Amino acid sequence: MSDTIRHTAPLWRWNGNGGAAWFFITIDGEAGETLSTIALMRKLEEGRQRGWGSLKVDVSVGASKWSTSVFPAKSGGWMLPVKKEIRRAEDLAENDPMEVTITL
């Protein structure tokens, strides 16, 4: 059984040490609650959770599709990393709204 979640959020940048930057969108609200419920159910079923509480997902935005993981955010919701090649292919820049489809 697979679950599909649709969500729209702005692309944001996180700057790390040494000048490296990573780009994410935050999955919050109803979509974030759905991810949290699925993570809890899997933890209860399997008796453990993946590293950092992450969930493996398949993502699509526009014509681009990729596999990655989403990570729980300290501030609530989930963080979805967006690779450079995806941002280029879909012509996305920081603060642009992204409409994603997430399949678990």
C-alpha distances in whole Angstrom, upper triangle without the diagonal:
4,7,10,13,17,20,24,26,29,29,31,33,33,37,37,40,42,41,37,35,31,30,27,25,24,21,23,23,20,18,19,18,15,15,17,15,12,14,16,13,13,16,17,14,16,19,20,19,19,22,24,20,19,15,14,13,14,16,18,22,24,24,23,20,19,17,19,18,19,21,22,26,28,29,26,23,21,23,22,24,25,27,30,29,27,29,32,30,29,33,31,34,34,33,32,29,26,23,20,16,14,10,9
4,7,10,13,16,20,22,25,25,28,30,30,33,34,37,39,38,34,32,28,26,23,22,21,18,20,20,17,15,16,16,13,12,15,14,11,13,16,13,13,16,17,16,17,20,20,18,18,21,22,19,17,13,12,10,10,13,15,18,20,21,19,16,16,14,15,15,16,18,20,23,26,27,23,20,18,20,18,21,22,23,27,26,23,26,28,26,25,29,28,30,30,30,28,25,22,19,16,12,10,7,5
4,7,10,13,17,19,23,23,25,27,28,32,32,36,38,36,33,30,26,24,21,19,18,15,16,16,14,11,13,13,9,9,13,11,9,12,14,13,13,16,17,16,18,21,20,18,18,21,21,18,16,12,12,10,11,12,14,17,19,20,19,16,16,15,15,15,14,17,18,21,24,24,21,17,16,18,16,19,20,23,26,25,22,25,27,26,24,27,26,28,28,27,26,23,19,17,14,10,8,6,5
4,7,10,14,16,20,20,23,25,26,30,31,34,36,35,31,28,25,22,19,17,16,13,15,15,13,10,12,13,10,10,14,13,11,14,17,16,16,19,21,20,21,24,23,20,20,22,22,19,17,13,13,10,9,10,11,13,16,17,16,14,14,14,15,14,14,17,18,20,24,23,20,16,15,16,15,18,18,21,24,23,20,22,25,23,21,24,23,25,25,24,22,19,16,13,10,7,6,4,7
4,7,10,13,16,17,20,23,24,28,29,32,34,33,30,26,23,20,17,14,13,10,11,12,9,6,9,11,8,9,12,13,11,14,16,16,17,19,21,21,22,24,23,21,20,22,21,18,16,13,13,10,10,10,11,12,15,17,16,14,15,14,15,14,12,15,16,18,21,20,17,13,13,14,13,16,16,19,22,22,19,20,23,22,20,22,21,23,22,21,20,16,13,11,8,6,5,6,8
4,7,10,14,15,18,21,23,27,28,32,34,32,29,25,22,19,16,13,12,9,11,11,10,7,10,12,11,11,15,16,15,17,20,20,20,23,25,25,26,28,27,24,23,24,23,21,18,16,16,12,12,10,10,10,12,15,15,14,15,16,16,16,14,17,17,18,22,21,18,14,13,14,13,16,15,19,21,21,17,18,21,20,17,20,18,20,20,18,16,13,10,7,6,5,6,9,12
4,7,10,12,15,18,20,24,26,30,32,29,27,23,20,16,13,10,9,7,8,9,9,7,9,12,11,12,15,16,16,17,20,21,22,24,26,26,27,29,27,24,23,24,22,20,18,16,17,14,14,11,11,10,13,16,15,15,16,16,16,16,13,15,16,16,19,18,15,12,11,12,11,14,14,18,20,20,17,17,20,19,16,18,16,17,17,15,14,10,8,6,5,7,8,11,14
4,7,10,13,16,19,22,25,28,30,28,25,21,19,15,12,9,9,8,10,11,12,10,12,15,15,15,17,19,19,21,23,24,25,27,29,30,30,32,30,26,25,26,24,22,20,19,19,16,16,13,12,10,12,16,15,16,17,18,17,17,15,17,17,17,20,18,16,13,13,13,12,14,13,17,19,19,16,15,18,18,15,16,13,15,14,12,10,6,5,4,6,9,11,15,17
4,7,9,13,15,19,22,25,27,24,22,19,16,12,10,6,7,7,9,11,13,11,12,15,16,15,17,20,20,21,23,25,26,27,29,30,31,32,30,26,25,25,22,21,19,19,19,17,17,14,14,12,14,18,17,17,18,19,17,17,14,16,16,15,17,15,14,12,12,11,10,12,12,16,17,19,16,14,18,18,15,15,12,13,11,9,8,5,5,7,8,12,13,17,19
4,6,10,13,16,19,23,25,22,20,16,14,10,8,6,8,10,12,14,16,15,15,18,19,18,20,23,23,23,26,28,28,29,32,33,33,34,32,28,26,26,23,23,21,21,21,19,19,16,15,13,15,18,17,18,19,20,18,18,16,17,17,15,18,16,16,14,13,12,11,12,11,15,15,17,15,12,16,17,14,13,10,9,8,5,5,4,6,9,11,14,16,19,21
4,7,10,13,16,20,21,18,16,12,10,7,6,5,8,11,13,16,18,16,16,20,20,19,21,24,24,23,26,28,28,29,32,33,33,34,31,27,25,24,22,22,19,20,20,18,18,15,14,12,14,17,15,17,16,18,16,16,14,15,17,15,18,16,16,15,13,11,10,9,8,11,12,14,12,9,13,14,12,12,8,7,5,5,6,6,7,10,11,15,16,19,21
4,7,10,13,17,18,15,14,10,8,6,5,6,8,12,14,17,20,18,17,20,22,20,21,25,25,24,27,29,28,29,32,33,33,33,30,27,25,23,20,21,19,20,21,19,20,17,18,16,18,21,19,19,19,19,17,17,15,15,16,14,16,15,15,14,13,10,10,10,10,12,13,16,14,12,15,17,15,14,11,9,5,6,8,10,10,14,14,18,18,22,23
4,6,10,13,15,12,10,6,6,5,6,9,11,15,17,20,23,21,19,23,24,22,23,27,26,25,28,30,30,30,33,34,33,34,31,27,24,22,20,21,20,21,21,21,21,19,19,18,20,22,20,20,19,20,17,17,16,15,17,14,16,16,17,16,15,11,12,10,10,12,12,15,14,12,15,18,16,15,12,10,7,9,11,13,13,17,17,20,20,23,25
4,6,10,12,10,8,6,5,6,8,10,12,15,17,21,24,22,20,23,24,22,22,26,26,24,27,30,29,28,32,33,32,32,29,25,23,20,18,20,18,20,21,21,22,20,21,20,23,25,22,22,21,20,17,17,15,14,15,13,14,14,16,16,14,11,12,10,11,13,13,17,17,15,18,20,20,19,15,13,10,12,15,16,16,20,19,22,21,24,25
4,7,9,6,6,4,6,9,11,14,16,19,21,25,27,25,23,27,28,25,26,29,29,27,30,33,31,31,34,36,34,34,31,27,25,22,20,22,21,23,24,24,25,23,24,23,26,27,24,25,23,23,20,19,18,17,18,16,17,17,19,20,18,15,15,13,14,14,14,18,19,17,19,22,22,20,17,15,12,15,17,19,20,23,23,26,25,28,28
4,6,6,5,6,8,11,13,16,18,21,23,26,29,27,24,27,29,26,26,30,29,27,29,32,31,30,34,35,33,33,29,26,23,20,18,21,20,23,23,24,25,24,26,25,28,29,26,26,23,23,20,19,18,17,18,16,17,18,20,21,19,15,16,14,15,15,16,19,20,19,21,24,24,23,20,18,16,18,21,22,22,25,25,27,26,28,28
4,6,6,9,11,14,17,20,21,24,26,30,33,30,28,31,32,29,29,33,32,30,32,35,33,32,36,37,35,35,31,28,25,22,20,23,22,25,26,27,28,27,29,29,31,32,29,29,26,26,23,22,21,20,21,19,19,21,23,24,22,19,20,17,19,18,18,22,23,22,23,27,27,26,23,21,19,21,24,26,26,29,28,31,29,32,31
4,6,9,12,16,19,22,24,27,29,33,35,33,31,34,35,32,32,36,35,33,35,38,36,35,39,40,38,38,34,31,28,24,23,26,25,28,28,29,30,29,30,29,32,32,29,29,27,27,24,24,24,23,24,22,23,24,27,27,25,22,22,19,20,19,18,21,23,22,23,26,27,26,24,21,20,22,25,27,27,30,30,32,31,33,33
4,6,10,13,16,20,22,25,27,31,34,31,29,33,34,31,31,35,35,32,35,38,36,35,39,40,38,38,35,31,28,25,24,26,25,27,27,28,28,27,28,27,29,30,27,27,25,26,23,23,23,22,24,22,22,23,26,26,24,20,20,17,18,17,15,19,21,19,20,23,24,22,20,18,16,19,22,24,24,28,27,30,29,32,32
4,7,10,14,17,19,23,25,29,31,29,27,30,31,28,29,32,31,29,32,35,33,32,36,37,35,35,32,28,25,22,21,24,22,24,24,24,25,23,25,24,26,27,24,24,22,22,19,20,20,19,21,20,21,22,24,23,21,17,17,14,14,13,12,16,17,16,17,21,21,20,18,16,15,18,20,22,22,25,24,27,26,28,29
4,7,10,14,16,19,22,25,28,25,24,27,28,25,26,30,29,27,30,33,31,31,35,36,34,34,31,27,24,22,20,22,20,22,22,22,22,21,22,21,23,24,21,22,20,20,17,18,17,17,19,17,19,20,21,21,18,15,14,11,11,11,10,14,15,13,15,18,18,17,15,13,11,14,16,18,18,21,21,24,23,26,26
4,7,10,13,16,19,22,25,22,20,24,24,22,23,26,25,24,27,29,28,28,31,32,31,31,28,24,21,19,17,19,17,18,18,18,19,17,18,18,20,21,18,18,16,17,14,14,14,14,16,15,17,18,19,18,15,11,10,7,8,8,9,12,13,11,14,17,16,16,13,12,11,13,15,16,16,18,18,20,19,22,23
4,7,10,13,16,20,22,19,18,22,22,20,21,25,24,23,26,28,27,27,31,32,31,31,28,24,22,20,18,19,17,18,18,17,17,15,16,14,17,19,16,16,15,15,13,14,13,13,15,14,17,17,17,16,13,9,8,6,6,7,8,11,11,9,12,15,14,14,10,9,8,10,11,13,12,15,14,17,17,20,21
4,7,9,12,16,18,15,14,18,18,16,18,21,21,19,23,25,24,24,28,29,28,29,26,22,20,18,16,17,14,15,15,14,15,13,14,13,16,18,16,15,14,14,12,11,10,10,12,11,14,14,14,12,10,6,5,4,5,9,11,13,12,11,14,16,14,15,12,11,9,10,11,11,10,13,12,14,14,17,18
4,6,9,13,15,12,11,15,16,14,16,19,19,18,21,24,23,24,27,28,28,29,26,22,20,20,17,17,15,15,16,14,15,12,13,12,15,18,16,15,15,15,13,12,10,11,12,11,14,13,13,10,8,6,5,7,7,11,13,15,13,12,16,17,14,15,12,12,10,9,10,9,8,10,9,12,12,16,17
4,6,10,12,10,8,12,13,12,13,16,17,16,19,21,21,22,25,26,26,27,24,21,19,19,16,15,14,14,16,14,16,14,15,14,18,20,18,18,17,17,14,13,9,10,9,8,11,10,9,6,6,5,6,9,11,14,17,19,16,16,19,20,18,19,15,15,13,12,13,11,10,11,11,13,12,16,17
4,7,9,6,5,9,10,9,10,13,14,14,16,18,19,20,22,23,24,25,23,19,18,18,16,15,13,13,14,13,14,12,14,14,17,20,18,17,17,16,14,12,9,10,9,9,12,11,9,5,5,6,7,11,12,16,19,20,17,17,21,21,19,20,17,18,16,14,15,12,11,11,10,11,10,13,14
4,6,6,4,7,9,9,10,12,14,14,16,18,19,20,22,24,25,25,23,20,20,20,18,16,15,15,17,16,17,16,17,17,20,23,22,21,20,20,18,15,12,12,10,9,12,10,7,4,6,9,11,14,16,20,22,24,21,21,24,25,22,23,20,20,18,16,17,14,13,13,13,14,13,16,16
4,5,5,6,9,10,11,12,14,15,17,18,20,21,23,24,26,26,25,22,22,23,21,18,18,17,19,18,20,18,19,19,22,25,24,23,23,22,21,18,15,15,13,13,15,12,9,7,10,13,14,18,19,23,26,27,24,24,27,27,24,26,23,23,21,18,19,16,15,14,14,15,15,17,18
4,5,5,6,9,10,10,12,14,15,16,18,20,21,22,24,25,24,22,22,23,21,19,18,17,19,17,19,17,19,19,22,25,24,23,23,22,21,19,15,16,14,15,17,15,12,9,11,14,15,19,21,24,27,28,25,25,28,28,25,27,24,25,23,21,21,17,16,15,14,14,13,15,16
4,5,5,6,9,10,11,12,14,15,17,19,20,21,22,24,23,20,20,21,19,17,15,14,15,13,15,14,15,16,19,21,20,19,19,18,17,15,12,13,12,14,16,15,12,8,9,12,12,16,17,21,24,25,21,22,25,25,22,24,22,23,21,19,19,16,14,12,11,10,10,12,12
4,5,5,6,9,10,11,12,14,15,16,18,20,21,22,20,17,17,18,16,14,13,12,14,13,16,15,17,17,21,23,22,20,19,18,16,14,10,11,9,10,13,12,8,5,6,9,11,15,17,20,23,25,22,22,26,26,23,25,22,23,21,19,19,17,15,14,13,13,11,13,13
4,5,5,6,9,10,11,12,14,15,17,18,20,20,19,17,18,19,17,14,14,13,16,15,18,18,20,21,24,26,25,23,22,21,19,16,13,13,11,12,14,13,9,7,9,13,14,18,20,24,27,28,25,26,29,29,27,29,26,26,25,23,23,20,19,17,16,15,14,15,14
4,5,5,6,9,10,11,12,14,15,16,18,19,19,16,17,19,18,14,14,12,14,13,15,15,18,19,22,24,23,21,20,19,17,15,12,13,12,14,17,16,13,10,10,14,14,18,20,23,27,28,24,25,29,28,26,28,26,27,26,24,24,21,19,17,15,13,11,12,11
4,5,5,6,9,10,11,12,14,15,16,17,16,13,14,15,14,11,10,8,11,10,13,14,16,18,22,23,21,19,18,16,14,11,9,10,9,12,15,15,11,8,8,11,11,15,18,21,24,25,22,23,27,26,25,27,24,25,24,23,23,20,18,16,14,13,10,10,9
4,5,5,6,9,10,11,12,14,15,16,15,12,13,15,13,10,10,9,13,13,16,17,20,22,25,27,25,23,21,19,17,13,11,10,8,11,13,13,10,8,8,12,14,17,20,23,26,28,25,26,30,29,28,30,27,28,26,25,25,22,21,20,17,16,14,14,12
4,5,5,6,9,10,11,12,14,15,15,13,15,17,16,12,13,11,14,15,18,19,21,23,27,28,27,24,23,20,19,16,14,13,12,15,16,17,13,11,12,15,17,20,23,26,29,30,28,29,32,32,30,32,30,31,29,28,28,25,23,21,19,17,15,14,12
4,5,5,6,9,10,10,12,14,13,11,13,15,15,11,11,9,11,12,15,16,19,22,25,26,24,21,20,17,16,13,12,13,12,15,18,19,15,13,12,15,16,19,21,24,28,28,26,27,31,30,29,31,29,30,29,28,28,25,22,21,18,16,13,12,9
4,6,5,6,9,10,10,11,10,8,9,12,11,8,8,7,10,12,15,17,20,23,26,27,25,22,20,17,15,12,10,10,10,13,15,17,14,12,11,14,15,18,21,23,27,28,26,27,30,30,29,31,29,30,28,28,28,25,23,22,19,18,14,13,10
4,5,5,6,9,10,10,10,9,11,14,13,9,11,10,14,15,19,21,24,26,30,31,29,26,24,21,19,16,14,13,12,15,16,18,15,14,14,17,18,21,24,27,30,31,29,31,34,34,32,35,32,33,31,30,31,28,26,25,22,21,17,17,14
4,5,5,6,9,10,10,10,13,16,16,12,13,12,14,15,19,21,24,26,30,31,29,26,24,21,20,17,16,16,15,18,20,21,18,16,16,19,20,23,26,28,32,33,30,32,35,35,33,36,34,35,33,33,33,30,27,26,23,21,17,16,13
4,5,5,6,8,8,7,10,13,14,11,11,9,11,14,17,19,23,26,29,30,27,24,22,19,17,15,14,14,14,18,20,22,19,17,16,18,19,21,24,26,30,31,29,30,34,33,32,35,33,34,33,32,32,30,27,26,23,20,17,15,11
4,6,5,5,5,5,9,12,12,9,11,11,13,16,19,22,25,28,32,32,30,27,24,21,19,16,15,14,14,17,19,21,18,17,16,19,20,22,25,27,31,32,30,32,35,35,34,37,34,35,34,33,34,31,29,28,25,23,19,18,14
4,6,5,7,9,12,15,16,13,15,14,17,19,22,25,28,31,34,35,33,29,27,24,22,19,19,18,17,20,21,23,21,20,19,22,23,26,29,31,35,35,34,35,39,38,37,40,37,38,37,36,36,34,32,30,27,25,22,20,17
4,6,8,10,13,16,18,14,15,14,16,18,21,24,27,30,34,34,32,28,26,23,22,19,19,19,19,23,24,26,23,22,21,23,24,26,29,31,35,35,33,35,38,38,37,40,38,39,38,37,37,35,32,31,27,25,21,19,15
4,5,8,10,14,16,13,14,13,15,17,21,24,27,30,34,34,31,28,25,22,20,18,18,18,18,22,23,26,23,22,21,23,23,25,28,30,33,34,32,34,37,37,36,39,37,38,37,37,37,35,32,31,28,25,22,20,16
4,7,10,13,15,13,15,15,17,20,23,26,30,32,36,36,34,30,28,24,22,19,19,19,18,22,22,25,23,22,21,23,24,26,29,31,35,36,34,36,39,39,38,41,39,39,38,38,38,36,34,33,30,28,24,22,19
4,7,10,11,9,11,12,14,18,21,24,28,30,34,34,31,28,25,22,19,16,17,15,15,19,20,23,21,20,19,20,21,23,26,28,32,33,31,33,36,36,36,38,36,36,35,35,36,34,32,31,28,26,22,21,17
4,7,8,6,8,9,11,15,18,21,24,27,31,31,28,25,22,18,16,13,13,12,12,15,17,20,18,17,15,17,18,19,23,24,28,29,28,29,33,33,32,34,32,33,31,31,32,30,28,27,24,23,19,18,15
4,6,5,6,7,9,13,16,18,22,25,28,29,26,22,19,16,13,10,11,10,11,15,16,20,18,17,14,15,15,17,20,21,25,26,25,27,30,30,30,32,29,30,29,29,30,29,26,26,23,22,18,17,14
4,5,6,9,11,14,17,19,23,25,29,29,26,23,20,16,13,10,11,9,11,13,15,18,17,17,14,14,15,15,19,20,23,25,24,26,29,29,29,31,29,29,27,28,29,28,26,26,23,23,19,19,16
4,5,9,12,15,18,19,23,25,28,29,26,23,20,17,14,10,10,7,8,10,11,15,14,14,11,12,13,14,18,19,23,25,24,25,28,29,28,30,27,27,25,26,27,26,24,25,22,22,19,19,17
4,7,10,13,17,18,22,24,27,29,25,23,20,17,14,10,9,6,7,10,11,14,13,12,10,11,13,15,18,20,24,26,24,25,29,29,28,30,28,28,26,26,27,26,24,24,21,20,17,17,14
4,7,9,13,15,18,20,24,25,22,19,16,13,10,6,5,5,7,10,13,15,14,12,9,9,10,12,15,17,21,22,21,22,25,26,25,27,24,25,24,24,25,23,21,21,18,17,14,14,12
4,6,10,12,16,18,22,23,20,17,14,11,9,5,5,7,9,12,15,17,15,13,10,11,10,12,15,17,21,22,20,22,25,24,24,26,24,25,24,24,24,23,20,19,16,15,11,11,8
4,7,10,14,17,20,20,17,14,11,7,6,4,7,9,12,15,19,20,18,15,12,12,11,12,14,15,19,19,18,20,23,22,22,25,23,24,24,25,24,23,19,19,15,14,10,9,7
4,6,10,13,16,17,14,11,9,6,6,5,7,11,13,16,20,21,18,15,12,12,9,11,12,14,18,18,15,18,21,20,19,22,20,22,22,23,22,20,16,15,12,10,6,6,5
4,7,10,13,13,11,7,6,4,6,8,10,14,16,19,23,23,21,18,15,14,11,12,12,13,17,16,13,16,19,17,17,20,19,21,22,22,21,19,15,14,10,8,6,5,6
4,7,10,11,8,6,5,6,7,9,10,14,16,18,22,22,20,17,14,13,9,10,10,11,14,14,11,13,16,14,13,17,15,18,19,19,17,15,12,10,7,6,5,6,9
4,7,7,6,4,7,9,11,13,13,17,20,21,25,25,23,19,16,15,12,12,11,12,14,13,10,12,14,12,11,14,14,17,18,18,16,14,10,9,6,5,7,9,12
4,6,5,7,9,12,13,15,15,18,21,21,25,24,23,19,17,15,12,12,10,12,13,12,8,10,12,10,8,11,10,14,15,15,13,11,7,6,5,7,9,12,15
4,6,8,11,15,16,19,19,22,24,25,28,28,26,23,21,19,16,16,13,14,15,13,10,11,12,9,7,10,11,14,17,17,13,12,9,8,8,9,12,15,18
4,7,10,14,16,19,20,24,26,27,31,30,29,25,23,21,17,17,14,14,15,12,10,12,12,8,8,11,13,16,19,20,17,16,12,12,11,11,14,15,19
4,7,11,13,16,17,21,23,24,28,28,27,23,20,18,15,14,11,11,12,9,7,9,10,7,7,11,12,15,18,19,16,15,12,12,10,11,12,14,17
4,7,10,13,15,18,21,23,27,27,25,22,19,17,13,13,11,11,13,11,8,12,13,11,11,14,14,18,19,20,18,17,13,12,10,9,10,11,13
4,7,10,12,16,19,21,25,25,24,21,17,15,12,11,9,9,12,10,8,12,14,12,13,16,16,18,19,21,19,18,15,14,11,11,10,11,12
4,7,10,13,17,19,23,24,22,19,16,14,11,10,10,11,14,13,11,15,17,16,16,19,18,20,21,22,21,20,16,16,13,12,10,9,10
4,7,10,14,16,19,21,19,16,13,11,8,8,9,10,13,13,12,15,17,17,17,20,18,20,20,21,20,19,16,16,13,13,10,11,10
4,7,10,13,16,18,16,14,10,9,7,8,10,12,16,16,15,17,20,20,20,22,20,21,20,21,21,20,17,17,14,13,10,11,10
4,7,9,13,14,13,10,6,6,5,7,10,13,16,18,16,17,20,21,20,22,19,20,19,19,19,18,15,15,13,13,10,11,10
4,6,10,12,10,9,5,5,7,9,12,15,18,20,19,19,23,23,23,24,21,21,20,20,21,19,18,18,16,16,13,15,13
4,7,9,7,6,4,6,9,12,15,18,21,23,22,22,26,26,25,26,23,23,21,20,22,20,19,19,17,18,15,16,15
4,5,5,6,5,6,10,12,15,18,21,24,22,21,25,26,25,26,22,22,19,18,20,19,18,19,18,19,17,19,18
4,5,8,9,10,13,15,19,21,24,27,25,25,28,30,28,29,25,24,21,20,23,22,21,23,21,23,21,23,22
4,7,9,10,14,16,19,22,24,27,25,24,28,30,28,28,24,23,20,19,21,20,20,21,21,22,21,23,22
4,7,9,13,16,19,22,25,27,25,24,28,29,27,28,24,23,21,19,21,19,19,19,19,20,18,20,19
4,7,10,13,16,20,22,24,22,22,25,26,24,25,22,22,19,18,19,17,16,16,15,16,14,17,16
4,7,10,13,16,19,21,19,19,23,23,22,23,20,20,18,17,18,16,15,15,13,14,12,14,14
4,6,10,13,16,18,16,16,20,20,19,20,17,17,15,15,16,15,13,14,12,14,12,15,15
4,6,10,13,15,12,13,17,17,16,17,15,15,14,14,14,13,11,12,10,11,10,12,13
4,6,10,12,10,11,14,15,15,16,13,14,13,14,14,14,12,14,12,14,12,15,15
4,7,8,7,7,10,11,11,12,10,11,11,13,12,12,10,12,11,13,13,15,17
4,5,5,6,9,10,11,12,11,12,12,15,15,15,13,15,13,15,15,17,19
4,5,5,6,9,10,10,9,10,11,15,14,16,14,17,16,18,18,21,22
4,6,5,6,9,10,10,12,14,17,16,17,15,17,16,17,18,20,22
4,5,5,6,8,8,11,13,15,13,14,11,13,12,14,15,17,19
4,6,5,6,5,7,9,12,10,12,10,12,12,15,16,19,22
4,5,5,6,9,12,14,13,14,13,15,16,18,19,22,25
4,6,8,11,14,16,14,15,13,14,14,16,18,20,23
4,6,9,12,14,11,11,10,11,12,14,16,19,22
4,7,10,12,9,11,11,13,14,17,19,22,25
4,7,9,6,8,8,11,13,16,18,21,24
4,6,6,9,10,13,15,19,20,24,26
4,6,9,10,14,15,19,20,24,26
4,6,9,12,15,18,20,23,26
4,6,10,12,16,18,22,24
4,7,10,13,16,19,22
4,6,10,12,16,19
4,7,10,13,17
4,6,10,13
4,7,10
4,7
4
